[in-house]
């Protein structure tokens, strides 16, 4: 882990005209020490023979295997074995064991031919693979000892790995938790995604606010992926649908891109099962490169299709303000769906042919396809196309197979997240699929008219195609509901809202189609591996480590919650995690924070409905009141370190303003000698899985404060609660169930409820809202220029007025502000009573058993049929 981030080094260099002599001496001394250390490690390494031991569990032989890979699977110049080289050699060594288990798992599935689940997701937030692999393989201690023999520490080696930039937020993290649980539960399952080269973006914080730069996780290569050169499928775009004399149709013309499979092993915890995450890379063929044009000086035109192929997997969620941007996003979604469905069908045919005759009626009993939100919706018309145009099935048979195979998980009720694609764009890019979607819609309308005439008046909102002459669109969520055998929400409140509001008429048509599957998290990564001190204490007091795969056992901690010995151990474990976090914050931001202060953390995607703005307005008010206090009164307050982190989408202006405001407030507060012993404000840059693994164990209070009814579930709330962190939050998403499980007295509740929100918005429109004086005071303090000259009026004006675009406080920040501040006062008082706080922390962990992704996946398997 570097002492300063690159941008921090840059800022320091810019702020200094030169380095003083003492600093230069320190740098030279460090260089000499580093060179001496390298020499010493080289000598240590020379004693270890470079011998292959791919499956050993003995640390001395593991050291030899690592050395073997350093010499015979070289990725760097010879004679080097520094941290980076050691990381890649260690990863190659771990991969040896994974590949053996992987191959055995493949062989077993081929022989037994079970029903297999295929999970389609545009995002996966895997985090670092090395820690997870050695932990799940139960060889962590052996590898730590082996690396020690080679002159390195496992912790330092782990830090060399860059997070795979395959996701953005909770959607991708959930998908990764599910893969871990499916492997651990020995379920035959595959994940399908895209191999994004540059990810969403790497976040850099400067005085101007957030800047976005490309992720560099593939700048060298990933040692965990295996390219499958024999798994390649053509994916077509544009063209036209050709009608044959027989009436059958075929999609022809346009451009064809090749989808190449890259597989990543997903090991289960202490099981031989190793599943796959298959990522697709887009490539063009050599014959698509025009030598004639190239030799004629038309270099860009010569490689046009190659350039277009590279664009498909370049960036996660490219900007879609332009038609080209919309086409690229749609290309990404279809590319994932088409390549995955072709692969699924090929695997089915390979295992289910009987004398060269494919038993298509068995497809739904052998294949389950789960759509993670609406991004993979095009799997529905693509499966229909492949079955009809490719395999010669009739509409009815193809439809029965498709609707018996595909299930849909909804993750949002936000209108902007319920995808609607322009029909014009769809016809241009996917003409054959639009024909199929039109037929699906036509048959659905006919079914409603014949069986539910009472719903005819609601057809304009129920049908798949919105043929509004101003903006004709395809409603992807409607297509999913009409075509899937099961639709599920991801928290009880969210599922209730789906059934009562968003999909209420569909529920009356298919009452058995809708289910709830409350999200979960893997306890391996999110407690066992990231919080070793607390994990050790839990195992000690429960007298078993079986809780790692049976999280319900945590409930047995409740009987010890008042035990002073457990409380002392618990507090020491939390302090160790806080100290690690304090060191990390110093390294990446240069801000020194006090581990004895209350660590208050909100980390998630920056969005107005998640209300980081409510948080920072509360901080501003707290700072102002501290400034007005006497020194004696300040000493009686509860010291707090408030950490906020997350990425704002590049084109989301208000979200980026919030990031800027947090940093501006921190710059003032942290340098104010009157209050900085009582309050620190830190923006944690470039939030990702590895950063979360540092933040969550060190947290004591976590803010999950979204407007009620707008967060589908959330999973970071589960991670914080599992690690003994108390939550301040609204009754939104999974907060409702977390509060039920940990106990109402161990949850700091505030804010309007979901059923109150519509009335409060209506009252606001009618001019009935009266702001709390504290709310007005915080806004005015920002406007006074206390935090710099940046113009925050556009951001603050979104909280003002009664209605209108960008105004009217749609997310009820002002409405909930007084109850939020009252809840924060309760937090301050509770934290002063250390015995009470630690007991609440223990009960938070004890109540988190329900929120294991093992439980969620077991329910998917039993009740949805994955």
N, C-alpha and C positions, 0 to 999 in steps of 0.2 A: 504494500500500500504506500503510495507516494506521500511525502509530507505535505505538499501543496498541489492543488490541481493546476493544470497547465495555465488556465486563464488567470489563476491567482498569481502565479509566477509572473505572468505578463503584466498584470496590473501593478505589481510591486516594481517590476523593471521600468514601467512607464512613469511611476511616481518618484523614481530615484534617478538622480543625475549620474551617480556612480556608486560603486561599492567601496566601503571603507576598508582599510588595510586589514583590520581584524577579521572582517567577514571573508576576505580573500584567503587569509591564513586558515580559517576554519574549513573553507571549501577545499583547499589543498590538502589539509590534514585528512578530511573525509575521503578524498580520492586515494591517498596513500593507504588508509585503512581498508578501503574497498579492494584495492589491488592486492593487499596482503591477505585479505579474507579469501579472495579468489584463488590465490596461490595455495592457501591452506586447504581449501575445498578440493582443489585439483589433486593435492597429495592424498587426501582422504579417499577421493574417488579412485585413485590408482590402485588402491588395495582391494577393491571390489572387482572380481572377474566379470567380464561381459558375457554372460551365459544365459541363454533363453530358458526361462522357467514360467511358461505362460499361465499355468494353473495353480501354482504354489500358494500356500498361505503362510509360509515361513518368511520372516522378515529379511533374513540374510539372502534368501533366494529371490525375494521380491526386489531387493537392492540390485542383485545381479541382472534381473530381468529389465529393470529400469536402465541400467548401464548398457545392456545389450541393445535396447531400443535407441539409446542415445548414439550408439556407434553404427548400428546396422539398419535402423529406420531413420536415417538422418534427415533433418529438416533445416539444419544450419551448418555453417562451416565447422570442420572438425576442431577438436582440442578445446571446445567450450562446454562448460556445464554450469552456467549461471542459472538464475531463477527461471528465465523464460525457456531455456533449453531443457531444464529439469522438469518444468511443467509439461511440455509436450511429450517427453519420454515417459513421465509418470502416467499421463493420459493414455498413451499407447499400451503401457503395461496393464492398466485397468481394463482397457478395451479388449485385451486378449481373453480375459475371463468372460466379459460380456458377450463376445462373439460366440464363444462355446455355448453359453446358455441360450443365446439368440438362435443359433442353428438347431439346438435340441428342441427349442420351443416351436420353431417352424416345422420341424420334422414331426413333432407330436400332433400339431394341428392338422398337418397333411394326412396323417394316418387316421386320426379319430374323426376328422371332418365335423367339428361342432358348429353350431350357429355362431357366426362371428359378427361383432359390432364394429362399425366403421363410423368414426366421429369426425365430422367435417366442421372445421373452424378456420376462420380467417386469421385468428390470432392464437399464439401459444407463448406464454411468458414462462420459460423453463427455469430461468436462473442458471447458476453455475452447475455443471454436470458432475464435476469431480467429487465434491463433498457428498452429493446425493448418491453417486455410484458406490464410493467406498463405504458409505453408511449402509445403504441397502444390501450390499454384498457382505456386510459385517466383517470388513477387513481394514477398518479405519486405523486401529491401533497398530496393526502389522505394517501398514503403509507409513504411518508416522515414524515408526522405529526404523524402517528401511531408509527413509529419506534422511533421518538423523545420521545413519551410517554413511550416507553420501554427502553429509555436510550441510543439509538443508532442513528446514522445519516445514511440516505439512501446511501449517497456517500460511506461511509465506508463499508456498507453491500455489495454494488455492487462490491467492490474490492475483496471480498472473492470468487467470481465466477471465475473459470478457463475457458478460451476459449475452446470450443469443438474442439478437434484436428481432424477435419474431412476433412481438405483441406490444400492447400499449397499456392496458388496464386490467380491470377485474375479469373481463371476458376471457382474456388470454391466460390469466393466472388460474382461473377456474378450470379451463381446459387442461392445463398441465397437472393440476391436482387430480383431476379425473383420470388422466393417463396413469399416474402413480398408483391410484387406488385400484384401477382395473388390473394392473400388473400384480399388485399385492394380493388381490382377491383371486388371482389365477383365472381371470376372465379372458377369453380369446378376443382381443380387441386391437384395432389399429386407429391411430390418429392420422388425419390428412390435413396438410396445410401448405403454405407457400414458403419458399426459401428466399426471404427478403434480404437483399444484399446490404442495404443501408438502413433498414428498420424504419421506425417512425422518425426519430431524430435524437441526437444527443443534445441535452440542454446545457447551454452555457449562460451563466449569469454575469452581466456586466453592469456598468452604471446606467446603461440605457434600458436594462431589463433583460428579458429572456431572448437569447439568440439560438437559432436552430442550426446544428451542423450534422452532417451525415454520420451515422453509426459506423464504427470500423471493426466490428466483430469478425468479419471475413476478410480483413485487410491481408492477413496471412492465410489462415485456413482454420477450420474447426476439426480437431482430432476425433470428434465423436461421431461424425457422419460418415456413411459409406455410400458412395455413388453406385447405383445399380445400372450399369450400362446396358443391361438386357431388358430393363423396364422403361420403355419409351413409348409414348402414345401421341398421335397427331391431334392437335386441337385447331379447329377451323374458326375463322371469323369472317364476317361480311358474306359475300356471295349471294346465292339465291336458292330457293326451293324448286327443284325440278320435278314435274309431274310425269309419271310414266303412263303408257297406254293402259296398264292394269289398274290405274288409280293410285298406285303406291307413290310415295314421294321420296326424294333424296336431296340432301343438301350438297350443293356443288359450288365451285368457284371460290372467290375470295382469297384469303391468305391462310396458310397452314403453318403453325408453330409446333415444335416438338416439346413435349413435356418429359423431362428426365427425372427419375426418382433418386432422391437422396434420403437414406434411412438413418434414423437416430435411435439407438437402443434405449428402451425404457425398462429398467430392472424393477422387479417387485422387492418388497422388504423381506429379507431372509426367506426367499423362495427361489426356485430355479427358473421361474417364469420370467421371460424378458420379451416384452412386446415392442412394437415399432411405432415411431412417429415418422410417417413418410412425407417428405417435403418435396414439392415439385419446383424444378428449375425450368425456365423457358429458354429454348435455344432454336436457332435456325440451322438448316442443313448447309453443307458445303456447296451444294448445287444452287443454293439461293444467293450465293455470292457471285456477282457478275464480274468476271475478269475483263470482259470487253469494256465495260464502263470504267472499271478501275484503271486500266491501261490507257483509257481515253481521258484520264484526269478527273473523272466524276466519282471521286472517292466516297462521298456520302451516299450517293445514289447506288453505288455498287454494293454497299452493305446495308441497304435500307431495311430489309427484313430482319437482319441480325440486330440492328439498332432497335427496331420495334419489339423484338423478342426480349432484349435486355430491359426494356422499360417495364415489362409486365411484373417482374419480380424485383424491381429496383427499390421501391419504397412502399411501406405500409400506409394505406389510406392517402394516396396522392390527392392534392387539392382538386376539387371538382367544380370550381366556379366557371370553367370554360367547357365547351363541348368536348374538346380533346381530353380534358380531365375526367369528364363523365364517362367517355368511351374507355379510358384506361381503367377506371375503377370497375366498370362492368366487365372489361376483359379479364381483370384479375379474378373476379368472382366466378366467371364462367370457366376460366382456365382451371381453377381449383376443382370445380364440379365435374367438368368433362374428363379431366385426367383421372380423377378419383373413381368416377363411375365406370370408366373403361377398365380400370385396374380391377375393380370389384367384380365386374362381369367376367373378366378374363380368369380371375381366381376361382370364381364359381364354376365356370365351364371346365376348368382343369380338373376339378374335384368331383363334379357331379354329372359327368357324361356317362351314359349307359349305351354301349355299342354305338358310339358317335351320335346318339340322340340325347339332346339336352332336355332334362326334365324341368321346364321353366316353372311349373306349378310348385316346385320345391324351393324356389328362390326365397320367398319370405320366411321360410322355416330355416334357412341357412344364412340369411343376410339381414342385418338390421342397420339402417342408416339413421344417424341422429344428427340433426341440423342444429348447430350452435348459433342461435339467433337467425336473422333473415339473410345474412350475407351469402349462405350457400343455397338459397331458395332455388336457384337455377338447376339444382340437382333434380328437381321434379320434372320439368319438361325435358331435361337431358336424358333422364332414365327412360322416359316415354319414347323419345326419339331413338335411342339406342335399341330399345326392344322392338319398336315397330320398323324403323328403317333399316336397322342393322341385322336384327334377328328374325324379321318377318312375322312378328306377332300382330294380331288384330288389336284395335283400340281397346275393346273390353278386357281382353286378357292382360294387355300392358297396363291398363288403368288399375285393375285388381292387384297386380303385382306391386305397382308403384305405391298405391295407397295402403298396402299391407306391409310395406317395407320401411317407409319413411316416417319419422317422428320429428316433432319440432319443439325446441325449447325457446320460449320467448324471454327476453331479458330486459324489456323496457316498455314503459307506457308513454315515453316522451314522443310527441308527434314527429320531431325531426329525425328520430332514430328508427321510426317505423318506415322502412325504405319504400320509396315510390319512384319507379324509373320511368322516364319519358318513353312513351310508346314509339315516338319517332326514332329515338336513339336505339331502342330495342329492335325495331324493324331493320334498321341499318346494320347493326352488328350481328343480330341473331334472327334472321328472317324465318327459319324453320321453327324455331322455338316460339316465336310469336304466333305462328299458325296453331301450334299445340295449345298455347295459353288461351287463345281465342276459343278453341274448341272446349277446353276445360270450363271456361266461363259460360259459354253457351249452354252446355249440359247442366251446369249448376243452376242457371236461371230457369231452365226447363223443369228441373227437379223441384225447385221452390214453387213454381207456378202450379205444378201438378199435385204436390204433397202439402204445401204450406201456403195456401192463397192468402192467409192473414199477414204474411210477410212481404207480399208483392210491393207494398208501398215503401218498404225499407230496402228493396233490391239495389237502388243506387249506391247505398253505403256498404252493402254486403258483397256485391260482385267483385271479381278480380280486377276487371278493367274499368277504370274511371274514364269515360269518353267525353269529358268536358272539352268543349271546343277550344277553350282558352289554353288548357294544359292537360292533354290526355296522358294518363299515366297507368302503369301496372302497379297494383298494390301488392307488394311482396308478402306482407303478413297475411293478407286475405288468401293469397295463393297457398301459403303454408297451411292455414287452417282448413281450407277446403280439401287439400290433397293429402294431409297427414292422418295417420291412424290415431295419434295421440298428440295433444298439445299440453305442455306443462309450464307453469310459472316456477320461480326459483326461491320464493319465500311465501309463507302462508298469506300475509297481507297482500303481496303482489298477485298471487293467484286469485285471491278473492276479488281484487280490483279487475283483473282480466275477465272474470266470469260475470261480475256485476255491472261492469261498464264497457270496457273495450270490446269484448267478444260476446256480450250478453245474448244477442240474437242467435249467434252460432250455437251457444249453449242450449238454447231451446230446440235447435235442430238435432244436435248430437250431444246430449247431456253426459254421456259416458266418455266423451273424448278428452275432457279437460281434467288435469290433475295438478297437484302441487308436489314439487320435489325441492325442499329447502336445500340450498347450497351447503357445501362443506369444504373443509380444507384438509390437506394431508398433515397428520400430526408428525410425520417423519421430518420433513423439511421445516415445518413451522413450530416445532418445539424440540423434538429429540436432537436434531442436528444444530439448530441455530441457537439453542439455549441450553448448553450442556450442564451448567451448574444447577439450574432449576430441574432439569430432567433427572439428574442424579438424586436430588432430594425427593422428587416424586417417587422414583423407584425404591428408594430407601424406606419411605414411610408406607408405601403400599406393599412392600416386600415382594414386588414382582415388576418386571418390565413389560408385562403383557399389555399394559395400557397403550403401548405404541401401536398396536393393531386392534385394540378393544378399548376405545377411548371412554366408553361408559364407566370403566373402572375408576376414572378420576373422581366420581361421586363419593368414593370411599374416603377422600381427603376431608370431607365435611366433618367427620367425627374428630378430626385433629385440629380444626380451625382455631380453637382456643388454646391449644397447647403452646406454652411459651418457648419450648425447645424448637418446635417446628417454625414458629414465628421468627425466632432469631436466625435460624438457618435460611429461611425464606428471604428475610430482609438482607442478609449478607449476599445471597445469590443475586438479588435484584441490584444491590450496590455494585457488584462486580460487572454486571451488564451495563449499568449506567456509566461506570468508569470507562469501559471500552467505548461506549458511545461518545462520551466526552472527548476521548482521544481522537476518535474519527472526525467529529465535528471540527476540532482544532485543525486537523490535517487538511480537510477539504474546504474550510471556510476561513480559517485563521481566527475564529471566535472562540474564546475560552469560556466554558460553561461549568457551573458548579454542580457536581454529582449529588450534593446534599439538597439542592433545590428540587421542587416538583417538576418532573419532566412531562410536559404536556405536548402531545404530538397529533397533528393532523396531516396525513399523507395519502393522497389519492389524486386522480386526474383533476386538473383545475377546471371547474365548471360552476356556473352561477347557481345551479340547483344544489350542488354539494356545499355551497355557502362558506367557502373560505373567506368571503367578504364579511360575513357575520363574525367569524373568528377574529379577523384583524381589526374590525371596528371595536370589538370587545377589548382587544389589546390596547388600542389607542385610548379608550376610556380609562382603562386601568393605569396606563402610563400617566395620563393627565392627573388622575387622582393622587398617584404617588408623588408627582411633582408638587402638589399642593399640600402634602403632609409635612409635618415636622420630622426631623431625623428620628426622634423617639418613636413616633407613630409608625414610621416605615419599618423599624426593627420588629414591630409586632405583627407585620404582615407575613403571609406565606410566600417565601421566595419561589419564583417560577421561571423555568426556561421553556419558552414556547417555540416549538419547531413545526414548520409547515413545509411541505414538499409536494411536488407533482408537476407534470408537464401540461402546459396550455397549448392547445392545438394552434398551429402556426397562423391560421387565419381568424382565430377567435379573439377579437380585439379586447373585449372586456375581461376575458380570462387572463390575457397578457398584462392588462392594467392591474389586475389583482396581484400577479406575481411581482410587478414593479412596486406596488404599494407595500407589500410585505417586506421587500428588501429595503425600501426607503425608511420604513418605520424601524427596522432592525438597525440600520446604520446610525440613526439618531439615538435610539434607546441604549444600544450597546456601548456607546461612547459618552453616555451621560453619567458622570461619576456620582451624581446624587442618587440615582435609582438603579444603576446596573448591578448592584449587589442584590437587588430585590427582583429584578426583571431582566431577562434577556430574550431577544427575538431572533430566530435563525431561520433563514430559508435554506433547506437542504437541497443542493443542486442534483440534477440528473437522477431523479428517483427511479429506481428499478428494483428487481428482486433482491439483488445482493445488498443494496442499501437497506431495504426493508428488513433483511435478516440481521442487520446491525441495530436498526431503530426499534423494532418491535420488542425484543427482549429487554431493552433499557427503558421502555415506556412505563409510566405510572398512571397517566390519564390520557385517553384518546378521544378525539372529537369526531362524532359521526352525526352530523347536524343538518342533514339534507332536509328540504321541505317535505313534510309528511306526504306520502303517496307517490313520491317521484323516484325514489331509489328502489329498484326491483328487489335487491337483496343486500348486496355488499358482502364481501368476504374478508376485507381487512378488519372489520369489526370482530369477526370470529378469531382472527389471528391474535389481535391484541388481547381479547378476553382470555384466550387459551394461555397466554403468557402472564396472567395475573395482573393485567392492566384494567383499570376501571374505566367505564365508558360514560361520557356525557353525551346525550343524544336525544333525538326525537323518536316518536313511535313510527318509524319508517323502516321498510325493508325487513331484514333479519333482526334489527334492533328489538323488535317486538318479542321475538322468540328468545333472544339472548337475555332480555330482562326477565322473562318468565323463568328461564333456566337458572340464572345466577342469583335471582332473588331481587325483588323490587327495591329493597333497601341498599343494594349494592350497585345501583345504576342511577346516575344523576339525570333525571328526566326533565325535559322542558318542552315547550312549544305546542303549537296547534296540532290536532290530530287530522288524519287524512279526510275524515268526513266533515271536518270544520273548514277545510281549505276553500272549497268552492264558495261558501257563504262569505268568508273573509275577503275573497277576491271581489265578490259582488259588492260588498260594503265599501271596499276601496274605490271601485268604479263610481259609486254613488256619493263619494266625498265624506264618508262616515269615519274614516281612519284618523285617530288622534295619536301622533307620535309621542313616544316616551321622551322626556327631557334629556335623559342620558344618551339616547340615540342621536338627538339633534346636536348635543354637545360634542359627541365624537366626530360627527360629520363636519361641524364647524371648525374643530381643531385641525382637521386635515386641510380644510380650505384656508386656514390662517397662514399656511406655508410652513408649519412646524416641521414638516418632513421633506422640505425642499420645494423647488419651484415648478415641479412637474404639474401639469393641469389635470387634476383628478375630477373636475366637474362632470365630464361625460359619464364617468363611472358612478359618481354619487347621484347624478340626475336619474340614473336608472332606478333609484330607490325613491324617487319623488314623483309628484303628479299623481293623478288618479287613473289615467289610462293613456294609451298611445304606444306606438312602437318604441321599444327601449325605455319605457317609463312605467310608472304604476307599481313598481316593486312586485313583479309577478311571483317572485320566490319568497315573499313574505319575510324579508330580513328585518324590516322595521317592526312588523307585527310580533315577531318572536324575540326581538331584542331584550325587552324587559325580563321575560321569564328565563332567557339565556343568562343574563347577568345575575339573576337571583340564584340560578343553579350553580354558577361559578362561585358565588359566595359560600354556598353549601360545600363545595369542593374544598375551598380554603380552610373552612372550619374542620372538616373531616380529616384533612391531611395533618393538622396539628396534633391529632390524637393518633400517635404512631401505632399503638396496639390495635386500635379499631381499624385503621387503614390496612394494615397487614392482614388482619382477619378477612376484610372485604376482598383483598387481593387473592387470598387462598380460595375463598368461596367463588371468585370469578373463574379460576382455573377448574375448580371442582364442578362447576355448572356447565362446562364447555363440552362435555362428552357427546352431546347430540350433534355437534357441528363438525364431525369427521366426514370427509369426502368418502370414506369407506362405507358409512351408513347411507349416504346419498346414492352412491353407485349400486349398492345392494338393492336399494329401492327401485332404481331405474331397471335393474336386471329382472327383478321380480314382477314389477307392476307395469312396466312399459315393454319389456321383452328384449332388452339389449343383450 
